[in-house]
Amino acid sequence: MKLAFLGDIALFGCNTTDSDYKKKFSSIKDILSQYEYIIGNLESPLTNSNKSIGGKSAYLKSSPSNVELLKYLGVTHLSLANNHTFDFCRRGLNDTIKSLDAEGIKWYGVYNKSIPIDDGETRIMLHGYCCYSTNARGLSEDGNGVDVLSPVKIEQDIEDDKGEGYYSVLSCHWGQEHIHYANYDHIRLFRTLSGKYDILIHGHHPHVIQGLEKINNSLCAYSLGNFCFDDVYTKKSEKPLIKLSDDNKESFILSVEIIGEEIKSFEQIPFAFTEDEYKIDDGCIKEKIHEWNRFLDTDRFDYNKKRREDLNKYINGRRALRNIKWYIKRLNLESVGIILASKKNQARYNELVLRYINRIHSDTERKDKILICGNFSMAEMNAAGKRVLGVGCVYKELGYEVIFVGVDGNRVGNISESRRLINGFTNFSFRAAVSSLGWLRVKKNYNELISVIKEIGIDGLKCIYFYGSPVVAVWIKEVIAFAKKNKIRTVFDCVDWIEKTDGGKLRDMIKYVDTNYMKRIIAKQTDGIITISSWLKNYYIKSCENVVIIPPLCMYKNNVGVTNEIPRVAYAGVPFKPGAVVQNVCNIKDRIDVAVKLLAEIKRQGCRFVFHIFGLTEEEFICSLPSLEESIRLLGDSIVFRGMLSMCEIEEELADFDYTFLVRDVTKVTSAGFPTKVSESISLGVPVITTKTSDITEYLKEDSEVFLIDTNDFEKNIIKLRRILEIPSDIRLKNKESCLRNKCFLYNTYKDTVSDFMDNINKE
């Protein structure tokens, strides 16, 4: 089912059938013709009545004949749940309904009416709600007027939809006019609902674009902006009460495909309009949309600060246009009515919405807290960041509130100012140590952590979890002492073992000693240890009672990617410093040299494949490994260097590969760790060709999900690799499906493990 959602529709001024509307809307008409259902928010009642309801500053209406414009555009459904539906009293509303019924346009959002859509494969239910914060008239909580945005009522409607097999689609008229940042109460409302249900919300009323976010199988576009609007005039002045700005003339069509009960795809199609024509965006609006979407992921405090700045700028701009004559004209009973209606609406908003939100928020505040801190970056989402994010998701599933304190080389200001919301978690950042002096600032980093603990509240802080240290390891010892004094449990996460230094640099030698101290001594002083492999568990269990194994965790892709006639193999990573010649290939953790040599040989033997290397250019590769230039030449068009891409871009592509290829020597270090690349590949539904390091075979089925080779037997590997790449595509597809069925790296899998672990350390 393909759906197109439109912003605020007002059929007056230059947007009527009196204009050359077919020419004006032709580009939009071409886009909308691709959709089965077109859904919008009608802001102008279709009526000839002149009797307005009173107590408002602006009244909108449109001639009933303008329904022809809606018909031309192919509009199928309209929400009437907004602050202008009752501008011309009940007669204006009923006239509107008659006009829409005459043209077969379905309406909802008034008289407690919802509309089902069922195409045989997908069933959705359309609901419309108008928030009291919009100062609407005619709002009714008993189904006798404009339907009210009440979280309790919304939950009941969604529950009813679920019981009848419908996916709930909600039109919400809410927010602050002319502000690009959604009301944070409404953001929290959507995030609360999306934690319980699968829903789609398309928002209206601000008359400008606001951000969009997708959570699980739920989607919310807080405001689509104006679909078509014009300057708003009143009887009080020859000047417009609202003159459209450039921002008011930018909007987007929200394109959504829903199949069954799942959002399969969505897209924001931006456009701009003038009095004469609509133009599809050439990229400028799309960049703005991306920024507004991104800002929804900002910490609540920073978000509200930015929103207040935008709101104050708008309010001050409006005030600057007012003079003494403006105020004198408004010394009348109608102005008194506006003030009284506004106060009444605000009180009801507080009762229905704020009380609900604050209750949910206070429940969240009462959660036990886990503080995850150490040497990782949530902003860059490096391997360490992914590790702690996965564990954090497990704790969140168990009902804990999780706060991260990692490192950020770009941090400015104090640690409190670094507060951000990343992946749905509150995140603070130490300033990353970029020099030897930085690694010695134990006291400074200790004080910063204590300030974070004071900010989030020490009450309810049940555990401090260490992923390494942002400075030298004695910092962890200091924090452990603080935790013991305040009866807070501590956990150490060990994901690798100590790599030997070649003794060349003093800093490397000091780091080697410090790492030994941290992993051999300090780790054992915590209340429990989480390890990434059985090798590490076997080491720690000798001296620690509470030790568990959790491998790298990932979110799984929902659908299996394609298979290819010619197998596609991928490696993603930067195994050495680009541009610097590798002196000893045995020191490379990922033996990309072995992978290239093997593939070059089987290419020479006639085997067909394409090998993509993400993270390096061909020039960088040959510069660092000049001895492999002949192998690269032999591979020819069977090897593709993709250079540096973002992780999102890489993951988007990897799902359509047949294998990932990771070669590592079997050593104490590789046995103690666990390659994150393996868990990421499996979570994308892509089998892995790799060496038998760590616990890989404890999690994955050999010769379907993982294919093992041996770096010490080149000839045997040639034979095995050819056999792997010559597996028929139908078998390769089954192997990919097997990977996605194997949930060994999904964080939900480890809820019981972590729950038991926490119970044990709390018994101490």
C-alpha positions, 0 to 999 in steps of 0.5 A: 500500500503506497501512501502520500501524506500532505501538509496543511491545505488552505484553499483561498487566495492563490489556491483556488479554482479561480486560478490556473490551478492545473498548470500551477500544480502540474508537477505535484500532480505527476508525483501524486498520480503514483499513489493509491491513497493521498491523505492531507489536512484540510485547514479551510472549511468549505462553506459560504457561511459568514457566521464565525465562532468568535474568540479567535484572531484569524478565520479561514474558509473556502468556497465549496467549489474549490473541492474541485482542486482536491479532486484534481490532485487525487486527494482521497482522505482528509483529516478535519482535526485542526484549529480552523475546522470550527471557524464558521461554527458547526454549519461550516463543518457540516458544509465541508462534510457535504462537499467532500461526500459529494466528491467521494473524498473520505474525511475523519478527525471529527465526530469521533470518526476514523476511516479504515483502508483495506487493500486485501494485503494491508489494513490501516486505520486513519485517526485525526486529533487536534491538540488543545495547544493549537487554541482550536474552537469546537474541540470535543472530548465526547465525539460532538465536534473536533476530536481531541489529542488525548494520549489515553484516547490515542492508546485506546484507539491503537489497542482497538486497531490492533485487536482488529488487525489494523496499523494505526495512522494518526494525523496530529495537529499540534506544535508551535506555528512557524517553529522548525523544532517540535514541542518536546512534549510531543516528541516524548509522546511519540517516543513513548507510544512507539515503545509500545506500538507500531504507529505512523504520525503525520503532523500539522499546524506549525506551517513549516517543516519539522524533523522526522524520526523512525523508531522500530516500526514507527514513524513520525513526521512532526510537521510536513509544513504547508502543502498549499497556503497563502497570506492570512488577512483579518478585518482589523488591518489592510496588512496581512496578519500572517505573511508567508515567509520562504520557510512557509513556502517549503514543504514535503510529501511524505511517501510511505509504503506499508505492507502488512503491518510493516513500514517497508519504505518511506521518503521525504519528497521536498518542494517549494511553491510560489503564487504561480507554480510548484517546484520540486526541490533541487537539493537545498530543502533536502539539506535543511530537512536532513538537519532538522531530522538530525537535530531530533537526536540531540540531548533534550537540554540542547534541543529545548535551548535551540527551540527556545532561541527559534521561538524567541526570534519569531515572537520578537519579530512579531512584537516588532511589528506592533505599535500603540494602534495595534493594541488599541484596536484589540481593546474589545470583547473579542480579544478578551474571548481570545485570552480566555479561550487560550487559558482554558485550552492551556489548562486542558492541555496540561490536564490531558497531555502534560500530566500523561507525559510527566507521569511517564517521565517520572516513571523513567526517572525512578529507573535504576541507572547504569553508568557506562564509562571508558575509552569508547566513542559513541559519536564516531560509533567505532568498534568500542562504541558498538560494543558498549551500545550493544550491552547498553541495549541489553540493560535498557531491555531489563528496565535500567536507564543507561547513561554513557560517558565516552571520549570525543576528540572534538569536545568543547566546553565542560563535560556537562555541555557535552551532553547529547542524545545518541541512539536514544541514550544520554551521552557525555564525553571526556575530552580524548587524550591526544598526548602523553600529558592527556593520559595522565590527567586522572584527577581531572577526568575523575572530577568530571565523572563525579560531576556527571554522577551528580547531574544524573543523580546518585540516587538509583545509580546501581552500577558503574560499568568500565570499558577501559579507561579514558586515561591511565588505569589508576583512574578506574581504581579511584572510581571503584573506591568512590563506588564502594563508598557509595554502595554502587556496584562495578563491572569491568568489560574485557574484550581483548588481551594485552598485545606485546610492544616491540619496545621501540617507543617509550609511550608504547612501553608505558601503555603496555605496563598500564594495560597489564595493570588494568587487566591483570589487577584492577579488573579483578577488584570490580564486582563482576567481569563481562568478557567477550570470549571463553578464553578471557572467561577462563582466565578471570574465573580463576580469581573472580566469581562473577564472570559472563561471556557476551559476544559483540551485539548487533541489530539484525536486518529484517530481510535477507539481501540478494545473491549474485550470479558472480559471487561478491566478497567484501572486506571492510576496515583499515588494517594499517595506516594508509600511506605508510609502508607495512614493514612486517605483514605478520603485525597486521591484525587483519591479514588482508595480504593473505586474502588478496594473495589467495584470491589472486591465485584462484582468479588465475585458476579461472574462478569468478568473483568480485572482491570489494575492499571498503576503507582503502583506495588502490593507491593507499593499498599498494603504497602500504603493501607494494609487494602485492602490486602484481597480485592486484594487477592479476585480479584486474576487474575482480577487485574493487577498492571503495575507499573510505565510506561511512559505516551506514553506507557500508552496512547498506551495501554489505547486505547484498554481498554473498560473503565477507572475508576476514583473515586473522592469524590464530594467536593469544590476542585473536583467541582472546578477542572476538571480531566485531566484523563477524557479528556485524556480517551475520546480523546483515545476513552475510556468511563469513569466510575467516580463520578459526579464532576466538569462539566463532564456531560456538556461535555459527554453523560451519559451511553455511554461516561461517567458512573456515580457512587456515593461514598456515596452509596456502594450497589447502586454502586455495582448494577450499576457497574455490569450493566456497565461491563455486557454491550455487546461488540458491544454496548461498541464499539459504546460507544468508537466510540461516545467518539471519535466523541465528540470533546469537548476536542480537542483544535480546538474546542476552537478557537472562544472562545479564539479569542473572549476572546483575543479581549475583553481583548485587548479592555480594 
